[in-house]
Amino acid sequence: MRAALVALALTMAGAPLLSAQEMRDYSVSRQRHGEGRLDARLDFVAGTINVGAGSPDVLYAMQLRYDPDRFEPVSRFDAGDGSLALGIENAGKSGLRVASRAQLTQTASVLLNPAVLVSLEANLGAANARLELGGLRLSDLHLASGATQATISFSQPNRIRCSTMTIEAGAAELLLDRLGNSRCGQVNITGGMGQMTLDFRGAWGQPS
């Protein structure tokens, strides 16, 4: 029995899928060249992500620290239709990952232009997320979350009228802060197991 355990340990030690690879940094940005609209999709399956308004001169920017053994960065922009995809996705690898907890802390910072119309779709997995969307020209928002701790905040009024906000939460803990500042005509919220806190303060009736 002991010989079998030793053989198993040696086999695992030599397996190519065991890795102690370091985290990797990735950054991307694009200057604004007269674009008037951005259809943005964010996919972030694990880690901590912060989203907010950036500079009027920069269309979008992302700084990312990720685990290259399991994930790969996503950055796709189509200047023809203004569609944008940012975040991380599974790399299609399997096996064990040997690393410290500190190494596995993935982080992302995403900045979107406050001067263009932004349609935002966010898909969050096991993430800790803060979306500060105040001050953007947000036309609509669709957020789907799994085992997520997320704060969606509008500390400033939306600069335009928003048509629809749709929140689909799984086993999540969500705080929707100052929803009135979103200025959305319709808000749809569905939740599974978890906790949701709604703060309706803000400028619902503020004119455009």
C-alpha positions in Angstrom: 0.0 0.0 0.0 2.8 2.4 0.9 4.6 1.6 -2.3 1.5 2.4 -4.3 1.1 5.8 -2.5 4.8 6.6 -3.2 4.3 5.7 -6.9 1.2 7.9 -7.1 3.0 10.8 -5.5 5.9 10.5 -8.0 3.4 10.3 -10.9 1.6 13.5 -9.7 5.0 15.3 -9.2 5.9 14.6 -12.8 2.5 15.5 -14.3 2.8 18.3 -16.8 -0.4 19.9 -15.6 1.0 20.7 -12.2 2.4 24.2 -12.3 3.5 27.0 -10.1 3.5 29.6 -12.9 3.4 33.2 -11.9 0.5 35.5 -12.5 0.7 37.6 -15.7 -0.1 41.2 -16.4 -2.0 42.4 -19.4 -3.2 45.9 -20.4 -5.0 47.3 -23.4 -6.5 50.7 -24.3 -7.8 52.6 -27.4 -7.9 56.3 -28.0 -11.2 57.8 -29.0 -11.3 58.6 -32.7 -14.8 60.2 -33.0 -16.7 57.1 -32.0 -20.2 58.0 -30.7 -21.3 54.6 -29.3 -19.8 51.6 -27.5 -21.5 48.2 -27.2 -19.4 46.7 -24.4 -19.5 43.1 -23.1 -17.5 42.2 -20.0 -16.8 38.6 -19.1 -15.0 37.9 -15.9 -15.2 34.4 -14.4 -13.2 34.7 -11.2 -11.4 37.4 -9.2 -11.9 41.1 -8.5 -13.1 43.5 -11.1 -13.7 47.3 -10.9 -15.5 49.2 -13.7 -15.9 52.9 -14.0 -15.7 56.0 -16.1 -12.4 57.0 -17.7 -11.0 59.8 -19.7 -13.1 61.4 -22.6 -10.0 61.0 -24.8 -9.8 57.2 -24.3 -12.5 55.0 -25.7 -11.7 52.1 -23.3 -8.9 50.7 -21.1 -8.3 47.5 -19.2 -5.6 46.5 -16.8 -5.6 42.8 -15.9 -3.7 40.4 -13.7 -4.6 36.9 -14.4 -3.7 33.2 -14.0 -2.4 32.1 -17.4 -2.6 28.4 -16.5 -6.4 28.6 -16.4 -7.5 31.8 -18.2 -6.6 34.0 -21.1 -7.4 37.7 -21.7 -10.2 38.9 -24.0 -9.8 42.1 -25.9 -11.8 42.5 -29.2 -13.0 45.7 -30.7 -14.9 46.2 -34.0 -14.6 49.8 -35.2 -17.3 49.1 -37.8 -20.1 48.6 -35.3 -18.5 49.8 -32.0 -18.7 46.4 -30.3 -16.2 45.6 -27.6 -15.4 42.5 -25.6 -13.1 42.6 -22.6 -12.2 40.4 -19.7 -11.0 36.8 -19.2 -12.2 33.4 -20.3 -11.3 29.8 -19.6 -8.2 28.7 -21.4 -9.6 25.2 -22.0 -6.9 23.6 -19.8 -7.6 21.1 -17.0 -5.6 19.6 -14.2 -4.2 20.8 -10.9 -2.8 24.3 -10.2 -0.1 24.6 -7.5 0.2 28.1 -6.2 -0.3 30.3 -3.2 -3.7 32.0 -2.6 -2.0 35.4 -3.2 -0.9 34.3 -6.6 -4.5 33.3 -7.6 -5.9 36.7 -6.9 -7.0 37.9 -10.3 -7.8 41.5 -10.7 -9.2 43.7 -13.5 -9.8 47.4 -13.9 -12.0 48.6 -16.8 -12.6 52.2 -17.8 -15.2 53.2 -20.3 -15.5 56.6 -22.1 -18.0 59.0 -20.4 -18.7 60.9 -23.6 -20.0 58.2 -25.8 -23.3 56.2 -25.6 -22.5 52.9 -23.7 -24.6 49.8 -23.9 -23.1 47.5 -21.2 -23.5 43.7 -20.8 -21.6 42.1 -17.9 -21.3 38.4 -17.2 -19.7 37.7 -13.8 -18.8 34.3 -12.3 -17.1 33.8 -8.9 -16.2 37.4 -8.8 -16.0 40.3 -6.4 -17.2 43.2 -8.5 -17.7 47.0 -8.2 -19.3 48.8 -11.1 -19.3 52.5 -10.6 -21.5 53.6 -13.5 -22.3 57.2 -12.4 -21.3 59.8 -14.9 -21.4 57.6 -18.0 -23.8 58.0 -20.9 -25.4 54.6 -20.2 -28.1 53.6 -22.6 -28.9 50.2 -21.1 -27.4 47.6 -18.7 -27.6 43.8 -18.6 -25.8 42.0 -15.8 -25.8 38.3 -15.1 -23.9 37.0 -12.1 -23.2 33.6 -10.5 -21.6 33.3 -7.1 -20.8 37.0 -7.1 -20.4 39.8 -4.5 -21.1 42.9 -6.4 -21.9 46.6 -5.9 -23.5 48.5 -8.8 -23.4 52.1 -7.9 -24.5 55.4 -9.5 -22.8 58.0 -7.4 -23.6 60.6 -10.1 -26.6 60.8 -12.4 -26.5 59.0 -15.7 -25.8 61.7 -18.4 -28.7 60.4 -20.5 -32.0 58.5 -20.1 -31.4 54.8 -19.8 -33.9 52.5 -21.4 -33.6 49.3 -19.5 -31.6 47.8 -16.6 -31.8 44.0 -16.3 -30.1 42.2 -13.4 -30.1 38.3 -13.3 -28.4 37.1 -10.0 -27.7 33.6 -9.0 -26.2 32.7 -5.6 -25.1 36.3 -5.2 -24.7 39.2 -2.8 -25.7 42.3 -4.6 -25.9 46.0 -3.6 -27.6 48.3 -6.1 -26.7 51.8 -4.8 -28.6 55.0 -5.8 -30.7 53.4 -8.5 -32.4 56.7 -9.1 -29.3 58.1 -10.7 -29.4 55.4 -13.3 -32.4 57.2 -14.8 -33.6 53.9 -16.4 -37.1 53.8 -17.6 -37.5 50.1 -16.7 -35.6 48.0 -14.1 -35.9 44.2 -14.1 -34.3 42.3 -11.3 -34.4 38.5 -10.7 -32.5 36.7 -8.0 -31.8 33.2 -6.8 -30.2 32.3 -3.5 -28.4 35.1 -1.8 -28.9 38.7 -0.6 -29.9 41.8 -2.5 -30.1 45.3 -1.2 -31.7 48.1 -3.3 -31.2 51.8 -2.7 -33.6 53.9 -4.7 -32.2 57.3 -4.0 -31.3 59.5 -6.9 -32.4 61.7 -9.8 -35.2 59.6 -11.4 -37.0 62.6 -12.8 -34.0 64.8 -13.7 -34.5 66.2 -17.2 -32.1 65.4 -20.0 
